[in-house]
């Protein structure tokens, strides 16, 4: 069965409103998140591994794919559904060889050129952005709506948009043929994580239906 990319949560323990990551992830899934990416930039390998194990217990409970950001070793060690990499990480073609054909490979891109290359190298989906200013990744390159449309026309794999995605702009992307919204603070940083996820997903789904 193909993954549902409609509401893709990227975790951030520094911004979550709950005491534990497991609680935040579970509330997000109950609210409607369809994929969870565990992103940890500032912790030891052991801490990352243990967080991945804890998170996978939750995602397995709800049959939701767990994606690991950057760390191929962690993904393989915990049996995650896949890995997401950026342009400064190990090349996508090499990652595909390491993880095999059965795990998902996501690649962050900001241009048609990067997107086409990612597809050629074996990406299953693209994370395109940032579409709007975001405090979670202030150094992210910006992607205009025009470039997003060009990327959509150039590739035939799923695309999730990321970077400043929130309720105010969630409806913009269904008409462009985008497959999902990747969110951080707009869900995990809210007091009502479940409600925030449900609202975003509803807006996005409606925008696709009304195309």
N, C-alpha and C positions, 0 to 999 in steps of 0.2 A: 504493500500500500504506500502511495506517495505521501510524503510529509505535508502537513497543513502549515503553511508559513504565515497565516493571517495575523497572528499576534506573537511576536518573537521577543521574549524577554532576555535582556542582557543584564546579569546581576552586578551589583555594586554594594558591597557590605558597608561602605562609608556613607551611603545615602539611604539605606533601607530603614523603614520606620518600625520594624519589629526587632525583637531581641535576638532572634536566631535567623540564619539564612534559610533553614529548612521551613520555618513558618512563613517567611516571605514568599518563597517559591510555591508552597502549597496554596496560599491565598491567591497568588497570581494565576495558578493553574485552574483553581475553582472558578475564578473570575473569567477565564477564557483564554489564557495564554496557551499557545499550541506547541511552542518549542522553547526550551530553556538553554541559554548559553551561560556557562560558568566562566566569568572573567575575573582573574586575579593577577594583578600586576606587581603587587608589593607584599608577597608572603613567601615563606620557604616552600620547597617542593613537598615536604612532608605535610605542611598545613594545607596546601593546595590539594594534595592527594586525599587527605581526610575530609576536606570540604566536598570534594567530588564524590566520595563514597556516600556521605550524608545526603547530598543533593540527589544522587541517583536513586536512593531509596524512595524519595518522594516522587521523582519522575517515573520510576518503574510502577509505583502504586497506581498512577493515573495513565500509564501507557503513553507518556510524553517523551519525545526524543531529548536526550541531553547532549549538548554540543560543548566541547571544551575549547576555550580561546587559546590559541597559540601552541599549547603544550601537547604535542603528539604523544609523548611518553605517558602523561597522565591519562589521556583519552584511552590509550591502549590498556593501561594498567587497570582501569575501572570498568572497561567494557562499554565506554560511551558510544552513542550513536554516530558521533562524528567530531570533526575539528573545524575551527574557523581561523583563518590566517589573514594577515595584512600584507601589504606590499613590501614591508621590510623584514618579513619572516622568511623561513625556508621556502624556496620556490614551490608553487602549487604542484607542478609536475612531479617533483621529488616526494612531496607529501602524499600524493596519490599512490605512488609506488610503495611507500611505507605502510599506509593504512589499508591498502587493498581496495577492491572495487565495491565492497559491501558497506563501508562506512561513508557517511556524508562528508563532503568537503565544501566549505563555504569560503569565499574569498572577498575581501573588502576592495572596492574599486571606486574610482572617481571619474573615469573617462571611458569612452568607447574603446580606445586602444587597450586599456587594462582589462576591460570586461571581455573583449573578444579573446585576448590571450588567456584569461582565466578559464574560459570555456574550453579552449584548445588544450589546456593543461589538465582538464579533468574535473573542473568545479561542478558541483551539483546545483549550487545557487550562488547568487551574488548579494553582498551587503553594500548598497550604494549610498554614499553620503560623505560629509554631512550636508543635509538639505537645508538646515537652519542652524544658527549659532547654538552651541551646546557647551555647558560647563563640565560635562563628563569627559569630553575629549576636545579641549580648546585648540589643539594643534591640528585637528582634522581638516582636510581639504574640503572646500565647498563645491557642491554640485548644483548647477542651475536646473530649473525644470526643463529647459530646452535640452540640456545635455542628458538628463534623465530619460527624456522621450527618445533621444537618439540611441541611448544604450538599450532601451526596451526594443527598439526596432532592429538593433544589431545582434541581439542574442535571443535564444529560444529556451533558456532555463529560467527558473523562478528568480525573482528579484525582491529583496526586502529593502526598504528605505530606512535610513537611520540618521539621527542628528537633529535634536530639537523637536521630535515628533510628539504632538500632544493633541488634546481634543480640538483645539482651534484649527488645526491644519490636517486632521486625520482624513477628512473627506476629499482631499485634493488628489489622492493617489489611485483610487479605484478607476477613474476615467482614463488614467494613463496606462492601465494594464499591469499595475504593480501587484505582486502576490501577497505582500504582507508589510506590516509596520514593525520595525525593531525599536524597542523602547527600553529606557533605563529609568530615569527619575519619574517620568510620567506615570509609572506603575509602582515600582519598588519603593519610591520615595514618598508615596502618598500614605496618609493615615489609614485610609480605606483602600488597601491594595486590591482587594477583590472587586470592589465597586469601580475603581479606576480602570481595571482591566476590562471589565464588562462594558463600560461606556465607550472605551476606545474601539473595542472589537465591533460593537454595534454600529458605530459611525462608519468604520471602514467597510463593513459588510454591506451596509446600505448604499455607500458610494459605489460599490461594484454592481449592485443590483440595478441602480438607476442609470447606469451607462447606456 
